Amino acid sequence: MTPLDTVRSLPGVRRAWPGKNHDLTFEQLDDHGRLRAGRVLADGTIQLANYAVDDALPDLSPDADAQLVVHRLGRRAVMLGADRASKLLRRGRADAVARVSQQMVDLCRGTGITAARVLWHSGSRVDFELLPGRSLHDLGDEALPGWRRFIETWAQLTSQPADLPLHGPADEARVLTQWLTWAEEHHALPDLRVLRSAVERTRRDLEDGSSPAVLIHRDLHDKQLMWDGETLGLLDCDTAARGEAALDLANLWAHIELRHVQGLLAEPTRLLDLLSQLPHDPRRFSAYHRATRLRLAFVYAFRPSARRWLPTWVEQTLSIGATT
């Protein structure tokens, strides 16, 4: 039995991530509904951490007056309190997160989009204000007004001059290839030979061209956008960079397609029609779109709950790759 087989056999597992030495980390809801983090070693040994305890995250505590909503063992955690969201990180990692996040707050000012302000930070913790409303993901088919606001404002934000690192096509290709490697190490999907061929073709397409670098979020999807009927908010800005606008657009587009396959969006066509109004290079969008869909296939291969719909997603993704 592989580590991934072991994770899939455990009750209550929400997500898993490939780690070093062919091991996996995972999140699991225990019998009390609490989020627990664990690890499965290459030999199948299961290590389950106590609730909200992680030696690598010095500011994580089970006594905190907040709900633990993310815990990637040894890497990061997120806690939601009454007036703030806190990211708990390894020592020395939080300063950069706070700096980029606050920079994005400043860049958003006056664009019609707001980003979560940094309330406080140390070397291993960043506290953010809570943005009003619900995510476009949670709003589902009722999120159309929020999506319209996004279409009206996003181009203005991306045009802001930003002193941020460049994330180019080669960088995105490396991310995709790394996920393929992890999937192969863990035998996470069938037809990996076909998927490798699709990744190699997509990598060539990504690296065979470019468009002007603009401000991008780099992890933009419907869970990152908050809407309260008036204000559009942006979460998790610490991945912001300069890169091709097609990356963010393709990531949003693929996630809308994903929600439809997951059964969470009844009619995605209206949203995709809206997104198509944003200026973009069709050729660059095509490459990033296929890269995003392939990456999501590998990411969700490590989530047991995806087994019902993931074969459909992979089949559709390979079909797109075969026709472009």
Salt bridges, closest charged atoms under 4 A:
ASP23 OD2 - ARG39 NE 3.49
GLU27 OE1 - ARG14 NH2 3.10
GLU27 OE1 - ARG15 NE 3.05
ASP30 OD2 - ARG34 NE 3.02
ASP30 OD2 - ARG36 NH1 3.33
ASP54 OD2 - HIS71 NE2 2.84
ASP83 OD1 - ARG84 NE 3.26
ASP95 OD1 - HIS121 ND1 3.36
ASP106 OD1 - ARG109 NH1 3.17
ASP127 OD2 - ARG84 NH1 3.20
ASP127 OD1 - ARG125 NE 2.75
GLU129 OE1 - ARG117 NH2 3.52
ASP138 OD1 - HIS137 ND1 3.19
GLU152 OE1 - ARG149 NE 3.63
ASP171 OD1 - ARG174 NH2 2.45
GLU172 OE1 - HIS167 NE2 2.72
GLU184 OE2 - ARG196 NE 2.74
GLU200 OE2 - ARG196 NH1 3.36
ASP205 OD2 - ARG290 NH2 2.66
GLU207 OE2 - ARG203 NE 3.43
ASP208 OD2 - ARG283 NH2 3.08
ASP219 OD1 - HIS221 NE2 3.98
ASP222 OD1 - HIS221 ND1 3.92
ASP222 OD2 - ARG259 NE 2.85
ASP236 OD1 - LYS87 NZ 3.08
ASP238 OD1 - LYS87 NZ 2.70
GLU244 OE1 - ARG284 NE 2.89
GLU257 OE1 - HIS289 NE2 2.80
GLU257 OE1 - ARG293 NH1 2.98
